[in-house]
């Protein structure tokens, strides 16, 4: 069977990893594009043995980038979550970890030209309609990957990538509280449904008999827990106006608890059929914001702090992720002016990925 080369770069972005493509190099038809991405990653197959996917939800991700024609925007970013064992490519969510590689990709491919030692890249997230400013290190007009920044969930140190999220409230549903309630009952459990950067439904770990500090492996082995959570997620999706989400990865589920190690709140982030090894960036923005909504499931578990802006420190299975959150308003009228997060990234490979011709 003839093989077709497609140019790509592979980046580790935050705690995720995957191929980055120029949209011009992929089919314009969405169905054909999705078939191509499935072939690239080797799905559907639990090992992804015939592609470059890593047989983990955190390494079965794709970033599609294009020079933007939007005013004030440098590049457009479309994220795709490629299912491992199903022939499904989901572009409903976004990924803030992969987002940390967008600025470097734009520099490496000549989409933007650095003019100083630090370059600001304005990114439009096609999935959510949000704007993100990425500040990256570009000494002498070239990407710098070595440095001293460290993030939990990634070994070693690297150059920092600063992400500042804007326009994130109601990213998918158009509303901070898409069900109209700060707290509600779903299947007999207290739940809070919030849409900020990522639609999520928050549940107390204690309501499932958990401490909230369990490891990723401990939770992933607890299939009874997933059987209890999935119906709640499906019902939450309906109530949030997302329709039938049985084959969608949104809304995500956050199991939250009081902080254990000096942070502000503890979170276990479901992707949704496994627990994240660390924490999604967009999910962290949602957790931080939800913790500011008085009366919510998350607010009752977050360490009190009335400062604005404030740093919300979210504990996760691999350590902690910090969100610099600036808000205005309160309750249902809360608005996120900006949410800043430190990430790191590294270019791993450049070249062509070969896929079977149609």
C-alpha positions, 0 to 999 in steps of 0.5 A, a space after each residue: 500500500 502506498 505511503 503518504 508523507 505528512 510534515 509534522 513536528 512532535 512536541 512535549 507540551 506540558 504533561 502531554 505529547 503529540 504531533 503538530 501539523 500545519 492545517 495546509 498539510 491535512 485534508 480540508 474535509 473533516 471526515 477525511 482529516 479525521 481518518 488521516 489522524 486515526 492512521 497517524 496515531 494508529 487508532 483504533 488499537 489499544 497499543 496504537 502499534 501501527 502509528 505514533 500514538 503512545 497508547 495513553 490519552 495524554 499521548 494520543 493528542 494532535 495540534 493543528 496550527 494555521 496562520 491566523 487572519 483574525 485581527 490581533 491574532 498570530 495563529 489559530 490552534 485546533 486541538 484533536 483528541 484521538 481515541 485509542 480504541 475507537 475510530 473517534 476524533 474529538 475536537 469538542 475539547 481543548 488542551 492547554 498542555 499541548 497549547 504550550 507547544 503552539 508558539 514554539 511550533 509557529 517559530 520553528 515553522 516560520 509562521 512568526 519571526 521573533 524580534 526579541 529575547 522573549 516573544 509574545 504569541 497571540 493564539 486563537 483556540 478554534 475549539 473554544 473561541 478563547 484567546 491565549 497569550 503565550 510568552 516564549 523564550 527566543 534569544 537571538 531569534 531562535 527557540 530556547 528549550 533549555 532552562 530552569 523551569 520545572 512543572 510537576 508531572 514532567 522530569 527535569 527542567 526546561 525553558 518557561 512558557 507562560 500562558 495567559 487565558 482570556 475569553 474562557 467563561 462559557 467556552 463551549 456552552 456560553 455560560 459560566 453555570 450552564 445548568 443555571 444552578 450553583 449546586 444541584 443533585 445528580 443521581 443523588 450526589 451534589 454536583 456543580 457544573 461549570 464551563 470555564 476553559 473546559 466544561 466540567 462537573 465537580 463531585 466530592 471525592 468523599 461522596 464516593 468513599 474516597 479521600 481524594 488523594 488516591 493515585 492515578 493507578 488506584 483510581 483507574 483500577 476502581 472500575 466500580 467508581 467509573 460505573 458510578 461516575 459515568 451516568 452522572 457525567 452523561 446526565 450533566 452533559 444533557 443538563 449543560 446543553 451538550 446533548 448526548 456526550 456518551 462518545 464525547 470527552 466533555 464534560 470532564 469530571 473533577 473529583 475534589 477534596 480538601 488540600 492535603 499538602 499545603 495547596 488550596 484544593 485537591 483535584 483528580 481530573 478524569 479524561 474522562 475514562 481514565 484519571 489524568 497523570 497530573 492535571 489538564 491546564 484548561 481543567 485547572 483554570 476551571 477548577 480554580 474558577 469554580 473554587 471562587 463560586 460561593 456555594 459550589 462543591 469546590 468552594 466548600 473545599 478550597 482554602 479561603 483567600 479573598 485576594 484578587 488576583 490570587 494564586 490557586 494551588 491545585 494538588 494532583 496525582 503528580 504534584 501541583 499546578 498553580 493558576 494565577 486568577 484575576 476575576 470580577 463580579 461574583 456568584 453567577 456573574 463571576 467573570 475571569 479577566 485572565 488566568 495565567 499558568 506556567 508550562 514547559 515544552 520541548 521539540 522532540 522530532 521534526 520530519 514526515 509521518 507516513 500514513 497509508 494513502 486513501 
